[in-house]
Amino acid sequence: MEDKNRFQEKIAAIQDTMYVIGGKWKIPIVLSIYSGNKRFNDISNSIPKITNRVLSKELKHLEDNLMITRKVVDDYPVRIEYAVTEYCLSIQSVANTMEEWGRNHKKRLQK
């Protein structure tokens, strides 16, 4: 019974991770911001094929999950700037592992 509970906890933890960083756009958005793109249009232009609607939705999701911050810069016109949080940096090893797996997977498919 204990093994079943541990397995279920493991699945739940993985599902929580996938909820926060899973999907087609979240990691590219985080990487874009981490690379220095702070404004909506800069982020949008750095990610091919992302729509403004999807970008807006995903930015809100990432902000709600404490992965990025949204700062209103009181200027004329008002600017919105995004930044990754210290907490967001904790997924760096996950992203590196995903990158390595993706490269290896692509090579395997090309054989």
N, CA, C and O atoms as CSV, one atom per row, in Angstrom:
chain,resi,resn,atom,element,x,y,z
A,1,MET,N,N,0.831,-1.203,0.000
A,1,MET,CA,C,0.000,0.000,0.000
A,1,MET,C,C,0.870,1.259,0.000
A,1,MET,O,O,0.548,2.252,-0.652
A,2,GLU,N,N,1.982,1.197,0.747
A,2,GLU,CA,C,2.863,2.366,0.810
A,2,GLU,C,C,3.479,2.668,-0.548
A,2,GLU,O,O,3.619,3.835,-0.912
A,3,ASP,N,N,3.853,1.635,-1.308
A,3,ASP,CA,C,4.415,1.835,-2.642
A,3,ASP,C,C,3.413,2.510,-3.563
A,3,ASP,O,O,3.781,3.359,-4.376
A,4,LYS,N,N,2.154,2.135,-3.435
A,4,LYS,CA,C,1.104,2.741,-4.255
A,4,LYS,C,C,0.968,4.230,-3.935
A,4,LYS,O,O,0.810,5.053,-4.837
A,5,ASN,N,N,1.030,4.569,-2.651
A,5,ASN,CA,C,0.943,5.978,-2.244
A,5,ASN,C,C,2.134,6.776,-2.762
A,5,ASN,O,O,1.974,7.904,-3.227
A,6,ARG,N,N,3.330,6.190,-2.683
A,6,ARG,CA,C,4.521,6.880,-3.192
A,6,ARG,C,C,4.437,7.096,-4.688
A,6,ARG,O,O,4.828,8.147,-5.196
A,7,PHE,N,N,3.927,6.101,-5.390
A,7,PHE,CA,C,3.760,6.215,-6.830
A,7,PHE,C,C,2.762,7.330,-7.157
A,7,PHE,O,O,3.007,8.143,-8.049
A,8,GLN,N,N,1.657,7.366,-6.447
A,8,GLN,CA,C,0.643,8.396,-6.675
A,8,GLN,C,C,1.185,9.791,-6.352
A,8,GLN,O,O,0.874,10.754,-7.053
A,9,GLU,N,N,1.999,9.904,-5.289
A,9,GLU,CA,C,2.625,11.181,-4.952
A,9,GLU,C,C,3.602,11.603,-6.048
A,9,GLU,O,O,3.690,12.783,-6.388
A,10,LYS,N,N,4.328,10.643,-6.592
A,10,LYS,CA,C,5.275,10.930,-7.673
A,10,LYS,C,C,4.531,11.446,-8.902
A,10,LYS,O,O,4.932,12.441,-9.506
A,11,ILE,N,N,3.458,10.769,-9.264
A,11,ILE,CA,C,2.651,11.190,-10.409
A,11,ILE,C,C,2.092,12.595,-10.169
A,11,ILE,O,O,2.120,13.433,-11.070
A,12,ALA,N,N,1.588,12.852,-8.969
A,12,ALA,CA,C,1.022,14.169,-8.644
A,12,ALA,C,C,2.083,15.260,-8.745
A,12,ALA,O,O,1.806,16.351,-9.244
A,13,ALA,N,N,3.291,14.974,-8.277
A,13,ALA,CA,C,4.367,15.965,-8.351
A,13,ALA,C,C,4.746,16.254,-9.798
A,13,ALA,O,O,4.985,17.407,-10.156
A,14,ILE,N,N,4.802,15.223,-10.628
A,14,ILE,CA,C,5.115,15.417,-12.042
A,14,ILE,C,C,3.998,16.199,-12.722
A,14,ILE,O,O,4.265,17.073,-13.547
A,15,GLN,N,N,2.761,15.894,-12.385
A,15,GLN,CA,C,1.635,16.633,-12.961
A,15,GLN,C,C,1.686,18.107,-12.552
A,15,GLN,O,O,1.387,18.984,-13.362
A,16,ASP,N,N,2.059,18.382,-11.307
A,16,ASP,CA,C,2.200,19.774,-10.862
A,16,ASP,C,C,3.270,20.490,-11.674
A,16,ASP,O,O,3.081,21.636,-12.084
A,17,THR,N,N,4.384,19.823,-11.905
A,17,THR,CA,C,5.465,20.409,-12.705
A,17,THR,C,C,4.987,20.689,-14.125
A,17,THR,O,O,5.223,21.768,-14.669
A,18,MET,N,N,4.317,19.711,-14.714
A,18,MET,CA,C,3.829,19.882,-16.081
A,18,MET,C,C,2.787,20.996,-16.161
A,18,MET,O,O,2.706,21.695,-17.171
A,19,TYR,N,N,1.998,21.166,-15.114
A,19,TYR,CA,C,1.009,22.234,-15.100
A,19,TYR,C,C,1.694,23.601,-15.182
A,19,TYR,O,O,1.217,24.499,-15.877
A,20,VAL,N,N,2.801,23.751,-14.476
A,20,VAL,CA,C,3.486,25.044,-14.421
A,20,VAL,C,C,4.333,25.301,-15.657
A,20,VAL,O,O,4.303,26.407,-16.197
A,21,ILE,N,N,5.094,24.305,-16.122
A,21,ILE,CA,C,6.039,24.562,-17.221
A,21,ILE,C,C,5.751,23.770,-18.484
A,21,ILE,O,O,6.476,23.901,-19.471
A,22,GLY,N,N,4.712,22.953,-18.472
A,22,GLY,CA,C,4.403,22.123,-19.628
A,22,GLY,C,C,3.762,22.915,-20.752
A,22,GLY,O,O,3.398,24.080,-20.591
A,23,GLY,N,N,3.638,22.269,-21.871
A,23,GLY,CA,C,3.020,22.901,-23.026
A,23,GLY,C,C,4.063,23.403,-24.011
A,23,GLY,O,O,5.269,23.314,-23.780
A,24,LYS,N,N,3.568,23.921,-25.092
A,24,LYS,CA,C,4.409,24.336,-26.205
A,24,LYS,C,C,5.144,25.649,-25.958
A,24,LYS,O,O,6.219,25.859,-26.520
A,25,TRP,N,N,4.592,26.538,-25.132
A,25,TRP,CA,C,5.085,27.915,-25.089
A,25,TRP,C,C,5.769,28.350,-23.803
A,25,TRP,O,O,6.560,29.292,-23.841
A,26,LYS,N,N,5.508,27.722,-22.680
A,26,LYS,CA,C,6.002,28.259,-21.400
A,26,LYS,C,C,7.528,28.318,-21.314
A,26,LYS,O,O,8.084,29.354,-20.951
A,27,ILE,N,N,8.198,27.234,-21.639
A,27,ILE,CA,C,9.671,27.236,-21.573
A,27,ILE,C,C,10.255,28.235,-22.576
A,27,ILE,O,O,11.158,28.982,-22.198
A,28,PRO,N,N,9.793,28.293,-23.838
A,28,PRO,CA,C,10.322,29.319,-24.734
A,28,PRO,C,C,10.103,30.749,-24.220
A,28,PRO,O,O,10.958,31.613,-24.415
A,29,ILE,N,N,8.976,30.999,-23.572
A,29,ILE,CA,C,8.721,32.333,-23.016
A,29,ILE,C,C,9.708,32.633,-21.896
A,29,ILE,O,O,10.289,33.717,-21.851
A,30,VAL,N,N,9.896,31.685,-21.002
A,30,VAL,CA,C,10.852,31.880,-19.901
A,30,VAL,C,C,12.253,32.104,-20.458
A,30,VAL,O,O,12.970,32.993,-19.998
A,31,LEU,N,N,12.647,31.299,-21.448
A,31,LEU,CA,C,13.979,31.464,-22.043
A,31,LEU,C,C,14.124,32.815,-22.728
A,31,LEU,O,O,15.191,33.427,-22.670
A,32,SER,N,N,13.071,33.283,-23.372
A,32,SER,CA,C,13.104,34.589,-24.022
A,32,SER,C,C,13.319,35.705,-23.003
A,32,SER,O,O,14.150,36.591,-23.201
A,33,ILE,N,N,12.565,35.648,-21.920
A,33,ILE,CA,C,12.696,36.671,-20.871
A,33,ILE,C,C,14.077,36.582,-20.238
A,33,ILE,O,O,14.729,37.601,-20.010
A,34,TYR,N,N,14.522,35.362,-19.954
A,34,TYR,CA,C,15.836,35.143,-19.356
A,34,TYR,C,C,16.944,35.688,-20.266
A,34,TYR,O,O,17.982,36.145,-19.788
A,35,SER,N,N,16.710,35.635,-21.577
A,35,SER,CA,C,17.708,36.121,-22.548
A,35,SER,C,C,17.707,37.636,-22.702
A,35,SER,O,O,18.514,38.185,-23.452
A,36,GLY,N,N,16.809,38.312,-22.000
A,36,GLY,CA,C,16.834,39.774,-22.022
A,36,GLY,C,C,15.633,40.448,-22.651
A,36,GLY,O,O,15.552,41.677,-22.650
A,37,ASN,N,N,14.703,39.685,-23.184
A,37,ASN,CA,C,13.494,40.275,-23.754
A,37,ASN,C,C,12.515,40.571,-22.629
A,37,ASN,O,O,11.944,39.657,-22.035
A,38,LYS,N,N,12.327,41.847,-22.342
A,38,LYS,CA,C,11.517,42.242,-21.186
A,38,LYS,C,C,10.120,42.706,-21.550
A,38,LYS,O,O,9.207,42.636,-20.728
A,39,ARG,N,N,9.949,43.172,-22.761
A,39,ARG,CA,C,8.660,43.731,-23.162
A,39,ARG,C,C,7.885,42.741,-24.018
A,39,ARG,O,O,8.459,41.878,-24.683
A,40,PHE,N,N,6.563,42.891,-23.982
A,40,PHE,CA,C,5.666,41.968,-24.665
A,40,PHE,C,C,6.063,41.763,-26.123
A,40,PHE,O,O,6.200,40.625,-26.571
A,41,ASN,N,N,6.249,42.842,-26.860
A,41,ASN,CA,C,6.579,42.726,-28.286
A,41,ASN,C,C,7.930,42.065,-28.518
A,41,ASN,O,O,8.101,41.314,-29.478
A,42,ASP,N,N,8.888,42.341,-27.641
A,42,ASP,CA,C,10.203,41.703,-27.771
A,42,ASP,C,C,10.090,40.190,-27.556
A,42,ASP,O,O,10.700,39.402,-28.280
A,43,ILE,N,N,9.308,39.803,-26.559
A,43,ILE,CA,C,9.094,38.375,-26.295
A,43,ILE,C,C,8.381,37.743,-27.487
A,43,ILE,O,O,8.788,36.690,-27.978
A,44,SER,N,N,7.322,38.392,-27.943
A,44,SER,CA,C,6.537,37.888,-29.071
A,44,SER,C,C,7.396,37.715,-30.318
A,44,SER,O,O,7.308,36.694,-31.000
A,45,ASN,N,N,8.218,38.705,-30.613
A,45,ASN,CA,C,9.060,38.655,-31.812
A,45,ASN,C,C,10.161,37.600,-31.724
A,45,ASN,O,O,10.670,37.144,-32.748
A,46,SER,N,N,10.527,37.215,-30.505
A,46,SER,CA,C,11.609,36.245,-30.346
A,46,SER,C,C,11.131,34.795,-30.446
A,46,SER,O,O,11.942,33.874,-30.542
A,47,ILE,N,N,9.806,34.598,-30.424
A,47,ILE,CA,C,9.252,33.235,-30.445
A,47,ILE,C,C,8.403,33.064,-31.700
A,47,ILE,O,O,7.287,33.578,-31.769
A,48,PRO,N,N,8.923,32.346,-32.688
A,48,PRO,CA,C,8.166,32.170,-33.934
A,48,PRO,C,C,6.807,31.516,-33.706
A,48,PRO,O,O,6.677,30.567,-32.932
A,49,LYS,N,N,5.808,32.038,-34.391
A,49,LYS,CA,C,4.465,31.476,-34.472
A,49,LYS,C,C,3.609,31.612,-33.211
A,49,LYS,O,O,2.498,31.083,-33.181
A,50,ILE,N,N,4.082,32.300,-32.175
A,50,ILE,CA,C,3.227,32.488,-31.001
A,50,ILE,C,C,2.281,33.661,-31.280
A,50,ILE,O,O,2.697,34.692,-31.810
A,51,THR,N,N,1.025,33.494,-30.921
A,51,THR,CA,C,0.073,34.584,-31.116
A,51,THR,C,C,0.063,35.475,-29.882
A,51,THR,O,O,0.450,35.047,-28.795
A,52,ASN,N,N,-0.377,36.709,-30.054
A,52,ASN,CA,C,-0.452,37.631,-28.921
A,52,ASN,C,C,-1.398,37.129,-27.847
A,52,ASN,O,O,-1.141,37.293,-26.655
A,53,ARG,N,N,-2.494,36.516,-28.271
A,53,ARG,CA,C,-3.467,35.992,-27.306
A,53,ARG,C,C,-2.851,34.887,-26.443
A,53,ARG,O,O,-3.009,34.880,-25.222
A,54,VAL,N,N,-2.149,33.958,-27.092
A,54,VAL,CA,C,-1.504,32.860,-26.367
A,54,VAL,C,C,-0.404,33.399,-25.470
A,54,VAL,O,O,-0.287,32.980,-24.319
A,55,LEU,N,N,0.407,34.325,-25.979
A,55,LEU,CA,C,1.479,34.903,-25.174
A,55,LEU,C,C,0.909,35.578,-23.937
A,55,LEU,O,O,1.427,35.392,-22.836
A,56,SER,N,N,-0.133,36.344,-24.103
A,56,SER,CA,C,-0.758,37.032,-22.973
A,56,SER,C,C,-1.248,36.037,-21.926
A,56,SER,O,O,-1.030,36.228,-20.729
A,57,LYS,N,N,-1.909,34.978,-22.379
A,57,LYS,CA,C,-2.434,33.949,-21.479
A,57,LYS,C,C,-1.298,33.241,-20.730
A,57,LYS,O,O,-1.381,33.029,-19.520
A,58,GLU,N,N,-0.243,32.882,-21.457
A,58,GLU,CA,C,0.867,32.161,-20.847
A,58,GLU,C,C,1.662,33.046,-19.883
A,58,GLU,O,O,2.115,32.569,-18.843
A,59,LEU,N,N,1.835,34.323,-20.216
A,59,LEU,CA,C,2.502,35.242,-19.286
A,59,LEU,C,C,1.729,35.330,-17.977
A,59,LEU,O,O,2.325,35.320,-16.900
A,60,LYS,N,N,0.426,35.415,-18.064
A,60,LYS,CA,C,-0.412,35.472,-16.858
A,60,LYS,C,C,-0.253,34.193,-16.042
A,60,LYS,O,O,-0.131,34.248,-14.818
A,61,HIS,N,N,-0.253,33.048,-16.712
A,61,HIS,CA,C,-0.085,31.766,-16.035
A,61,HIS,C,C,1.268,31.702,-15.317
A,61,HIS,O,O,1.345,31.293,-14.159
A,62,LEU,N,N,2.323,32.108,-16.012
A,62,LEU,CA,C,3.658,32.088,-15.418
A,62,LEU,C,C,3.752,33.055,-14.236
A,62,LEU,O,O,4.407,32.759,-13.236
A,63,GLU,N,N,3.101,34.200,-14.354
A,63,GLU,CA,C,3.091,35.169,-13.249
A,63,GLU,C,C,2.324,34.601,-12.053
A,63,GLU,O,O,2.779,34.716,-10.914
A,64,ASP,N,N,1.176,33.998,-12.302
A,64,ASP,CA,C,0.376,33.399,-11.226
A,64,ASP,C,C,1.133,32.299,-10.490
A,64,ASP,O,O,0.894,32.061,-9.306
A,65,ASN,N,N,2.043,31.632,-11.191
A,65,ASN,CA,C,2.820,30.547,-10.596
A,65,ASN,C,C,4.213,30.983,-10.145
A,65,ASN,O,O,5.094,30.151,-9.931
A,66,LEU,N,N,4.403,32.302,-10.003
A,66,LEU,CA,C,5.614,32.901,-9.425
A,66,LEU,C,C,6.879,32.656,-10.235
A,66,LEU,O,O,7.986,32.711,-9.700
A,67,MET,N,N,6.713,32.383,-11.531
A,67,MET,CA,C,7.871,32.143,-12.389
A,67,MET,C,C,8.421,33.433,-12.992
A,67,MET,O,O,9.612,33.534,-13.283
A,68,ILE,N,N,7.546,34.413,-13.174
A,68,ILE,CA,C,7.961,35.707,-13.708
A,68,ILE,C,C,7.276,36.813,-12.916
A,68,ILE,O,O,6.283,36.587,-12.224
A,69,THR,N,N,7.831,38.008,-13.037
A,69,THR,CA,C,7.187,39.182,-12.454
A,69,THR,C,C,6.785,40.117,-13.584
A,69,THR,O,O,7.398,40.146,-14.651
A,70,ARG,N,N,5.752,40.866,-13.317
A,70,ARG,CA,C,5.252,41.867,-14.272
A,70,ARG,C,C,5.367,43.214,-13.580
A,70,ARG,O,O,4.806,43.420,-12.504
A,71,LYS,N,N,6.097,44.125,-14.203
A,71,LYS,CA,C,6.338,45.430,-13.603
A,71,LYS,C,C,5.821,46.521,-14.536
A,71,LYS,O,O,6.145,46.550,-15.724
A,72,VAL,N,N,5.008,47.422,-13.972
A,72,VAL,CA,C,4.509,48.568,-14.736
A,72,VAL,C,C,5.505,49.703,-14.539
A,72,VAL,O,O,5.741,50.149,-13.417
A,73,VAL,N,N,6.085,50.164,-15.643
A,73,VAL,CA,C,7.059,51.254,-15.596
A,73,VAL,C,C,6.307,52.545,-15.907
A,73,VAL,O,O,5.774,52.723,-17.002
A,74,ASP,N,N,6.278,53.428,-14.933
A,74,ASP,CA,C,5.535,54.680,-15.060
A,74,ASP,C,C,6.318,55.641,-15.949
A,74,ASP,O,O,7.142,56.426,-15.482
A,75,ASP,N,N,6.038,55.554,-17.215
A,75,ASP,CA,C,6.705,56.356,-18.229
A,75,ASP,C,C,5.626,56.780,-19.214
A,75,ASP,O,O,4.465,56.397,-19.070
A,76,TYR,N,N,5.995,57.553,-20.190
A,76,TYR,CA,C,5.010,57.894,-21.208
A,76,TYR,C,C,5.481,57.365,-22.545
A,76,TYR,O,O,6.515,57.827,-23.027
A,77,PRO,N,N,4.815,56.455,-23.160
A,77,PRO,CA,C,3.656,55.732,-22.623
A,77,PRO,C,C,4.078,54.720,-21.559
A,77,PRO,O,O,5.250,54.354,-21.465
A,78,VAL,N,N,3.120,54.279,-20.770
A,78,VAL,CA,C,3.384,53.296,-19.716
A,78,VAL,C,C,3.932,52.029,-20.364
A,78,VAL,O,O,3.430,51.588,-21.398
A,79,ARG,N,N,4.964,51.442,-19.752
A,79,ARG,CA,C,5.572,50.208,-20.260
A,79,ARG,C,C,5.338,49.085,-19.262
A,79,ARG,O,O,5.284,49.306,-18.052
A,80,ILE,N,N,5.203,47.902,-19.784
A,80,ILE,CA,C,5.131,46.698,-18.956
A,80,ILE,C,C,6.405,45.907,-19.233
A,80,ILE,O,O,6.755,45.659,-20.387
A,81,GLU,N,N,7.092,45.514,-18.163
A,81,GLU,CA,C,8.307,44.720,-18.312
A,81,GLU,C,C,8.177,43.434,-17.502
A,81,GLU,O,O,7.624,43.421,-16.402
A,82,TYR,N,N,8.696,42.363,-18.074
A,82,TYR,CA,C,8.672,41.053,-17.435
A,82,TYR,C,C,10.085,40.642,-17.066
A,82,TYR,O,O,11.047,41.008,-17.741
A,83,ALA,N,N,10.201,39.876,-15.988
A,83,ALA,CA,C,11.495,39.352,-15.555
A,83,ALA,C,C,11.278,37.983,-14.929
A,83,ALA,O,O,10.234,37.723,-14.330
A,84,VAL,N,N,12.269,37.109,-15.073
A,84,VAL,CA,C,12.178,35.818,-14.397
A,84,VAL,C,C,12.469,36.033,-12.916
A,84,VAL,O,O,13.222,36.933,-12.542
A,85,THR,N,N,11.872,35.209,-12.094
A,85,THR,CA,C,12.090,35.294,-10.646
A,85,THR,C,C,13.241,34.373,-10.251
A,85,THR,O,O,13.669,33.515,-11.023
A,86,GLU,N,N,13.720,34.570,-9.053
A,86,GLU,CA,C,14.746,33.685,-8.504
A,86,GLU,C,C,14.200,32.251,-8.458
A,86,GLU,O,O,14.916,31.290,-8.738
A,87,TYR,N,N,12.932,32.134,-8.103
A,87,TYR,CA,C,12.272,30.824,-8.055
A,87,TYR,C,C,12.284,30.160,-9.430
A,87,TYR,O,O,12.472,28.947,-9.527
A,88,CYS,N,N,12.090,30.923,-10.474
A,88,CYS,CA,C,12.082,30.389,-11.841
A,88,CYS,C,C,13.424,29.755,-12.187
A,88,CYS,O,O,13.479,28.768,-12.921
A,89,LEU,N,N,14.487,30.313,-11.667
A,89,LEU,CA,C,15.818,29.778,-11.968
A,89,LEU,C,C,16.003,28.357,-11.451
A,89,LEU,O,O,16.911,27.649,-11.884
A,90,SER,N,N,15.134,27.935,-10.516
A,90,SER,CA,C,15.232,26.585,-9.973
A,90,SER,C,C,14.858,25.522,-11.007
A,90,SER,O,O,15.121,24.341,-10.782
A,91,ILE,N,N,14.256,25.906,-12.128
A,91,ILE,CA,C,13.921,24.918,-13.169
A,91,ILE,C,C,15.026,24.793,-14.211
A,91,ILE,O,O,14.878,24.062,-15.191
A,92,GLN,N,N,16.125,25.496,-14.005
A,92,GLN,CA,C,17.202,25.472,-14.987
A,92,GLN,C,C,17.704,24.057,-15.259
A,92,GLN,O,O,17.922,23.691,-16.414
A,93,SER,N,N,17.888,23.265,-14.220
A,93,SER,CA,C,18.378,21.896,-14.434
A,93,SER,C,C,17.331,21.055,-15.168
A,93,SER,O,O,17.684,20.185,-15.963
A,94,VAL,N,N,16.051,21.309,-14.908
A,94,VAL,CA,C,14.983,20.605,-15.621
A,94,VAL,C,C,15.034,20.963,-17.105
A,94,VAL,O,O,14.950,20.085,-17.964
A,95,ALA,N,N,15.173,22.247,-17.398
A,95,ALA,CA,C,15.229,22.705,-18.795
A,95,ALA,C,C,16.463,22.136,-19.491
A,95,ALA,O,O,16.379,21.731,-20.650
A,96,ASN,N,N,17.602,22.100,-18.806
A,96,ASN,CA,C,18.818,21.543,-19.404
A,96,ASN,C,C,18.647,20.059,-19.726
A,96,ASN,O,O,19.076,19.588,-20.779
A,97,THR,N,N,18.014,19.328,-18.804
A,97,THR,CA,C,17.763,17.910,-19.027
A,97,THR,C,C,16.805,17.713,-20.197
A,97,THR,O,O,16.995,16.808,-21.010
A,98,MET,N,N,15.775,18.558,-20.285
A,98,MET,CA,C,14.828,18.477,-21.399
A,98,MET,C,C,15.527,18.769,-22.726
A,98,MET,O,O,15.263,18.107,-23.729
A,99,GLU,N,N,16.417,19.760,-22.727
A,99,GLU,CA,C,17.152,20.099,-23.943
A,99,GLU,C,C,18.006,18.919,-24.399
A,99,GLU,O,O,18.002,18.555,-25.575
A,100,GLU,N,N,18.735,18.330,-23.461
A,100,GLU,CA,C,19.598,17.196,-23.790
A,100,GLU,C,C,18.769,16.019,-24.316
A,100,GLU,O,O,19.136,15.393,-25.310
A,101,TRP,N,N,17.662,15.723,-23.650
A,101,TRP,CA,C,16.809,14.631,-24.087
A,101,TRP,C,C,16.271,14.912,-25.491
A,101,TRP,O,O,16.243,14.018,-26.336
A,102,GLY,N,N,15.846,16.148,-25.739
A,102,GLY,CA,C,15.312,16.519,-27.043
A,102,GLY,C,C,16.329,16.361,-28.152
A,102,GLY,O,O,16.006,15.873,-29.235
A,103,ARG,N,N,17.565,16.774,-27.883
A,103,ARG,CA,C,18.626,16.608,-28.897
A,103,ARG,C,C,18.876,15.129,-29.187
A,103,ARG,O,O,18.996,14.725,-30.343
A,104,ASN,N,N,18.954,14.323,-28.115
A,104,ASN,CA,C,19.185,12.888,-28.287
A,104,ASN,C,C,18.014,12.220,-29.003
A,104,ASN,O,O,18.214,11.333,-29.833
A,105,HIS,N,N,16.822,12.636,-28.689
A,105,HIS,CA,C,15.635,12.062,-29.318
A,105,HIS,C,C,15.622,12.372,-30.819
A,105,HIS,O,O,15.315,11.506,-31.639
A,106,LYS,N,N,15.954,13.601,-31.159
A,106,LYS,CA,C,15.981,13.988,-32.574
A,106,LYS,C,C,17.016,13.159,-33.335
A,106,LYS,O,O,16.750,12.701,-34.446
A,107,LYS,N,N,18.199,12.965,-32.737
A,107,LYS,CA,C,19.236,12.143,-33.378
A,107,LYS,C,C,18.733,10.706,-33.575
A,107,LYS,O,O,18.961,10.098,-34.621
A,108,ARG,N,N,18.057,10.184,-32.575
A,108,ARG,CA,C,17.549,8.809,-32.648
A,108,ARG,C,C,16.543,8.657,-33.778
A,108,ARG,O,O,16.531,7.650,-34.486
A,109,LEU,N,N,15.701,9.671,-33.936
A,109,LEU,CA,C,14.695,9.618,-34.997
A,109,LEU,C,C,15.312,9.730,-36.381
A,109,LEU,O,O,14.751,9.230,-37.356
A,110,GLN,N,N,16.460,10.382,-36.471
A,110,GLN,CA,C,17.100,10.591,-37.769
A,110,GLN,C,C,17.933,9.410,-38.231
A,110,GLN,O,O,18.442,9.422,-39.352
A,111,LYS,N,N,18.086,8.397,-37.399
A,111,LYS,CA,C,18.881,7.216,-37.771
A,111,LYS,C,C,18.144,6.374,-38.791
A,111,LYS,O,O,18.654,5.341,-39.224
